Amino acid sequence: MDREQLLKRKEELTESLADPAVLSSPQRIRDLSIEFSRIEKQLREGPDTSSTDGTILEIRAGVGGGEAALFAKDLYEMYTRFATKKGWQVAVLDEAESDLGGYKEVVARIRGKGAYNMLKMESGVHRVQRIPRTEKAGRIHTSTASVAVLPEAHEADVEVRPQDIKIEFFRSSGPGGQNVNKVETAVRIHHLPTGLIVTSQESRSQQKNREQAMTHLRSKLLVAQQEADDKKNADARREQIGSADRSEKIRTYNYSQDRITDHRVKESWHNIPSVMGGDMDDIVETLASRQ
C-alpha cells in the first residue's frame, strides 16, 4: 500500500476499534490492534527503500569551528567508505569546503540495496572529542556535526508544482574542470511555500544538476510531510538533526579513549580508525536490532 492507502486504512481501523460490536470481541480487538501497530510503523518508517532505492545524506559542521568542519568531512568519508564496501553508488550533489579542507556542508546521494534502511539511524548530532591537528598545546576539543538521512523521493512520492519553485542558475564553484566559473551549470531551487533551498553543482550538465536538485527537494519535502503526519515529530527536520549543540547528541567519538558510544542504545565500540575507515557493520546492526 502507498502512503495514502495506509492513512485511509489507519482511519478505518480507528473507527473499527471504537465500534461497540468490535469491543465485545477480545480476539477481534487484538487482530485490529496488531494491524494498527503495523500500519503506524510503516507510516513512521516511510517508503520501502530496502531494495535499490537510495538516500540523500546531508552533513553539516556544528559547534567547534574549523575542527567541526574537519569532523564533518571525516563522517562523510566514513559513510562513503562504508558505501563502497557495500557496493553502493555515491554522488556528491553539493559541498562547501572550509579553509582547512573540511566540510562546512556536504550533500550526497547514495544508491544501493538497503542503503536507506541501514543509514537512517545515523540521523542526529555526532560529537567528537579529540586533539585537533591545529592544536599546539595538546588540549582535547569537543566539536559536533549534524547528519540527516532522507529517503530519496521521486515524482510519484511528492508533487512539486511549477508555481511553487524558483530556479536560479549560477557558475559552479565545484570541481568541474574548465567548466568552472565559465558556464552557469549550477542550479539552486527555492521552494516558496516552505522556504527550503537546495543546490546542485557537481555535474557539468545544467539539466543533470536540475534533476538532482529536484530529487533532493522532493526528499526534504517527503520527510517534512511524513513528520507533519506524525505528531511525535511535528518539528520536522529540526527535530531530526537538532541544533548541533554539544548537549544534543546521539553519538560520541572519544579519540583519546578509542571509544565510540551511541547514547540511544547505551552501547560502545572500540577501534575508531577501523570504524572511520568504513567498518560500521557492528554499529549499524546493533541500531537496527534496537529499533
N, C-alpha and C positions, 0 to 999 in steps of 0.2 A: 504493500500500500504506500502511496505517496503521502506527503505531509497533510494535504487537505483531507484525504480519506482517513488518516489516523485521527485527526482532530474531530471529524464527523463521528467516527466510531467511539471516541472517548466521550463525546456528548451523549450518544445513545446509551453507553454503559452507565453514565452518571444518572440518567433518567431511570434506567432499569433498576439500579441499586436503591432508588428511592421508591420503587413500586412496592406496595404492601404485599402483592402476590409473591414477589421475589423474596421479600423479607421473611416470609413464613417458611422458606426452604433453605436451611443451612448449606446444603450442597450447592444449590444454585448461587448463593451469595459467594461461596468460596470460589467457584468457577469464574464468575464475573469479576471478582476482585483480582484473581490471578491475571486475567486478560487485561484488566485496567492497569495493573502494575507494569505489565509487559509493554503496553502501548505508551505509557508515560516514559518508560525507559527509552523506547525508540524515538520519541519526540525530543527527549533530552539529549540523546547522543547525535541526533541529526541524521543526514542521509547515509546510506550504506556505502562506505568508501573502502571496504575491505578487499576489493579486487584490484582494479587498475586505476581507479580514481586517485587523484592526488591531493596535495595540501599546499596551502600558502603559509610560509614561515616568515614571521616578522621578528626581528631582534633589534632592540634599541638600548643604547647606553643609558644608564640611570645615574645614581649618585656616585661620585668619585672622579669626575673629570676625565682626563686622558686615560687613566687606568681603567675606568669603566668602559671606555671605547675599546681598549685592548682586550678586555674580558669579553665584550660583545663579539669581537672577532674570533676569540678562542671558542666561544659557544657555537658560532656559525661553522667553524672548521670541524668541531666535534660532530655536529649534525651531518655535515656533508660527508665526512669520513664514514660515519655510520651508514648513511645512504648508499655510498659507494660499495660498502661491504654487502649490502642487501641487494645490490644490482639495480638501484633506483636511479632515475634521471633527475639531475639538479640543474636549474637555470636561474641565474640571478635576474630579477626584474628591476631592482633599483638599489643603489647603495650610496652612502655618503661617508667618505673616509675622514678620519681625524688627522691632525698634524703628525701624530706618532705612528700612523699606519693602521690604527684600529678602525672600528666602525661606529660612527655616531648612530647609524641606522642601516640595516640591510634587509631587503625583502627578496625571498627566493621561492620558486615553485619546485616542489618535489613530487615526482610521479613514480608509482611502483606499487606492487601488491602489498597491501596492508599499511601503506605509508601513513595515512591519517590516523588510523586506529592505534598504531604504535607510538606516534609522536604527540597525540592530543594531550596527554598528561604532562607534557613539558611546558604548557602554558602557565605563566606566572612570573614572579620575580626570583631571579637567581642571584645569590650573594657569594662573593669571593673574598677570602681573607688570605693575603699573601704579601710578600715584599715586592713592590713594583720594580721593574728593571731600571727605572729612573730614580729610585730611592737610594741615596748615597749613605744614609745613616743606618740602613738595615732595619727600618721600622716596618711593622706589618700594617698594611692599609686595608680598609674594608670598602668594597665597591659593589655596585649592583648593575644588572641588565635585565630588561623585561623581555619575555618571549611570548608570542601569540601564535597559536597554531590553528589555522582556519581550514575547513573543508573547501576544496576547490569547487566553486559553483559554476554552473553552466546556464545557458539561456533558459532552459526548461525549469531551472530551480528558482530563478529570480528575474522578474520583469523590470527592466530599466527603460523608462520612457525617454525618447529623444529630447523632449522638452524639459526633462529633469536634470540634464547634464550640460556642462560647459566644457568644451575640449580646447586645450591650448597646445601648440606645437613650439618646441624650442630646440636650441642646439645642444646636443649631448655633451656632457662633461665626463662621460664614462669611457671605457676602453673601446673605442670604435675606429681605431687606426686613423687613416687620413680623413675619415668622415667626421671626426670630432671637430666641433666648432665651425663647420663649413655648411652643413645642411641641417635644417630643422627636422630631425627624425624623432627626437624625444617627444613623448606625449604626457600631458598632465590632464586628468579628468576631475572636474569638480561635480559632486552630486549635490545639487542645490537644496533639495528638501532636508538633507541630513547634515550638510556641511563637510561630508567626507571628501578627502582628496587623495588620489592615487597617482603614481608616476611610474612610467616605464621608459628606460632609455638605453637598454643594453643591446638591442638589435639595431642593425643599420637600416632596417626597413621600418618606415613610419607606420605602415599597415600592421606589421607584426607587433610593434610596440603598442599600438592602439588596441589590438586584440588582447594582449597580455594585461594591459591596464584595465580593460573591461572585465576580464576574468577576476582580477584582484578586487575590483569594486564589487562585483557580484558576491564574491566570497565574504567580504566585510558586511555587505547588506544581509546576506543569508544568516550570518552569525547574529547580527543585531536583531533580525526578525525572530530567530529561534529564542533568543534570550528575552525578548519582549514578551513572547508567549509563555515563557517560564517565569513565574513570579519570583522565584528564588534568585534569578539572575537578571532582574529588571534593569540593573545598571549597565547592561550590555558590555561592551568591550572594556570599559573602565574596571568592571568587576573582574573580568578575566585576567587582565595583566597587572592590575594595581597601579600604583603611582610610582613604582620603583624606589620607594622609600626603604631604608635599610630594615625597618621593623616589619615590612610586608614581604615575607619571603616564603618560597616553597622548598628551597634547597640551598645548602651552604657548601662551598668548596673551600676547605681549610687546607692550604698547601703545606703549612708547617707541620701539620699532623697527618698529612697524606690521607685525608678522610673526606668523603662526600656524604652529607647527611640530607635525606629527604624528610622534611618536617611533617609532611602529611601522613606518612606511614611509619615515622619514627624508626627508620632503618638507615644504616650506614654502610658504606663500601670503601675499600682502600685501593691504592694504586691509581692515583689521579692521572699520571701520564698515560696509562692504558685507556682509561675512560675518555680522556680528552682526545685520544687517538682514534676514537670511534667504537671502542668496545663497551657499548651501552646495554647489551642484551640483558644482563642481570637486573639493571635498574628498570628497564622497560618492562620486563616480565613480572617483576615484583609489583610495580604500579598497576599493571593490567590485572593481576590477581586480586588486588585490593579494591577495585572499582565497585 
